[in-house]
């Protein structure tokens, strides 16, 4: 049975690490696993990966964190994961409450840092290497589509600021292609331009 985060004070479980106590810094890791987290005032493009059939990825600018703040990003990740745990993808998430909350916290750490916030992820976990971290799970095209559809719903649930919704979406939509590790069909991957809330 999925864990219901709405029954728990999630923020009480969330204690960001202090930079001083960490052996890592935000310049010790990157979203792709090489180099440094390089959040800028403008969107930062990462090259396409033809081997993965992955398009270029527009990583977020600091504008998202400035518009949303940490609390809103945390709320988005929490709501998104709650919906995922109640979806056809629930088998990808632990039924154990403590493990589930730990996973949501890791995801929130990553999103907050990627969007220009404090280096919570790298200070706790080192290099992101997100594709490698997803290897234990079978992620196909359908799983990606569900993940994106529920992200759209989470935007609406938490009132994610319209001013930065497209920039966040453009990153998540392109980046999610790199998480696919099991192809069920040899056809071009479906792209979902924003705002595509109808699928």
C-alpha positions in Angstrom: 0.0 0.0 0.0 1.5 3.4 -0.9 2.6 5.8 1.8 0.3 8.8 2.1 2.5 11.8 2.6 -0.6 13.9 3.4 -0.9 12.1 6.7 2.6 13.1 7.7 4.2 16.4 8.4 6.8 16.0 5.6 8.6 19.2 6.5 9.3 17.8 9.9 11.2 14.9 8.2 13.2 17.3 6.1 16.4 18.6 7.6 18.8 20.1 5.0 22.5 19.4 5.7 24.8 22.3 6.6 27.4 23.0 4.1 30.0 23.2 6.8 29.5 19.6 7.8 29.8 18.2 4.3 32.8 16.8 2.5 31.3 17.9 -0.8 30.5 21.2 -2.3 28.2 22.4 -5.1 31.2 22.5 -7.4 32.0 18.8 -6.8 29.2 17.3 -8.9 26.9 17.9 -11.8 23.5 16.8 -13.1 25.3 14.7 -15.7 27.8 13.3 -13.4 30.8 15.2 -14.7 32.1 18.6 -13.8 30.2 21.0 -11.6 26.6 22.0 -10.9 26.6 25.1 -13.0 23.4 26.9 -12.3 23.4 30.3 -14.1 21.3 33.3 -14.5 20.4 31.9 -17.9 19.3 28.4 -19.0 22.3 26.1 -19.4 22.1 23.7 -22.4 23.6 20.2 -22.2 24.4 18.6 -25.6 22.2 16.0 -27.1 23.2 12.3 -26.7 22.6 10.5 -30.0 23.4 7.1 -28.4 20.5 7.5 -26.0 18.4 9.2 -28.7 18.3 12.1 -26.2 17.8 15.7 -27.2 19.7 18.7 -25.7 18.6 19.5 -22.2 18.0 23.0 -21.0 18.9 22.9 -17.3 17.1 25.5 -15.2 18.4 29.0 -14.5 18.4 30.6 -11.0 15.2 32.3 -12.0 13.2 29.3 -10.9 14.5 29.3 -7.4 14.1 33.1 -7.1 10.5 32.8 -8.2 9.5 29.7 -6.2 11.8 29.5 -3.2 12.6 26.3 -1.4 9.2 25.6 0.0 7.4 25.6 -3.3 9.9 23.3 -4.9 9.7 21.0 -2.0 5.9 21.0 -2.2 6.0 20.2 -5.9 8.3 17.2 -5.4 6.2 16.0 -2.5 3.0 16.3 -4.4 4.4 14.7 -7.6 5.8 11.7 -5.7 2.5 11.3 -3.8 0.7 11.1 -7.1 3.3 8.7 -8.6 3.0 6.4 -5.6 -0.7 6.1 -6.3 -0.3 5.5 -10.0 0.6 2.6 -12.2 4.2 3.3 -11.3 3.7 2.6 -7.6 5.8 -0.5 -7.8 8.8 1.7 -8.4 8.5 3.2 -4.9 9.1 1.5 -1.5 6.0 0.7 0.6 8.1 1.3 3.7 7.3 4.8 5.0 10.8 5.7 6.1 12.3 4.6 2.8 9.7 6.4 0.8 10.2 9.7 2.6 14.0 9.3 2.2 13.5 9.0 -1.5 11.2 12.0 -1.7 13.8 14.0 0.3 16.6 13.0 -2.1 14.5 14.1 -5.1 13.7 17.4 -3.4 17.4 18.0 -2.6 18.2 17.4 -6.3 15.5 19.7 -7.6 16.2 22.5 -5.2 19.9 22.4 -6.0 19.4 22.1 -9.8 17.1 25.1 -9.7 19.7 27.3 -8.0 19.1 26.6 -4.3 21.5 25.4 -1.7 23.7 22.4 -2.4 21.6 19.9 -0.5 22.0 17.0 -2.9 25.8 17.1 -3.5 26.5 17.7 0.2 24.6 14.6 1.1 25.1 12.3 -1.9 27.9 13.5 -4.1 27.7 13.4 -7.8 24.1 13.1 -9.0 24.7 10.7 -12.0 20.9 10.5 -12.2 20.7 8.0 -15.1 22.9 5.6 -13.2 20.8 6.0 -10.0 17.8 5.0 -12.0 19.3 1.8 -13.4 17.7 -0.5 -10.7 14.2 0.5 -12.0 12.7 -0.5 -15.3 11.7 2.8 -16.9 10.1 2.8 -20.4 8.3 5.2 -22.6 5.0 4.7 -20.8 6.5 5.3 -17.4 8.0 8.5 -18.7 4.6 9.6 -20.0 2.9 8.9 -16.7 5.7 10.7 -14.8 5.2 13.8 -17.0 1.4 13.7 -16.9 1.5 13.6 -13.1 4.1 16.5 -13.0 1.5 18.6 -14.9 -1.1 17.7 -12.3 1.3 18.5 -9.5 2.0 22.0 -11.0 -1.8 22.7 -10.7 -2.1 21.1 -7.2 0.6 23.3 -5.6 0.0 26.4 -7.7 3.5 26.4 -9.2 4.2 29.9 -10.5 3.1 30.3 -14.1 6.1 32.6 -14.8 8.6 29.7 -14.5 6.4 26.7 -15.3 7.6 26.4 -18.9 11.3 26.6 -18.0 10.9 23.9 -15.4 8.9 21.8 -17.8 11.3 22.2 -20.7 14.1 20.8 -18.4 12.0 17.9 -16.9 10.6 16.9 -20.3 13.9 16.7 -22.1 15.8 15.3 -19.0 13.3 12.5 -18.5 14.2 11.0 -21.8 17.7 10.2 -20.4 16.1 8.2 -17.5 14.5 5.7 -20.0 16.5 2.4 -19.7 14.1 0.0 -21.4 12.6 0.7 -24.8 9.4 -1.1 -25.6 9.2 0.1 -29.2 11.7 1.2 -31.8 9.9 4.4 -32.7 10.9 8.0 -32.0 10.2 9.0 -28.4 7.2 11.2 -28.0 7.9 14.8 -27.1 5.5 16.8 -24.9 5.8 20.6 -25.6 4.5 22.9 -22.9 1.7 23.4 -22.2 0.4 19.9 -23.1 -2.0 19.1 -20.3 -4.3 17.1 -22.4 -2.5 13.7 -22.6 
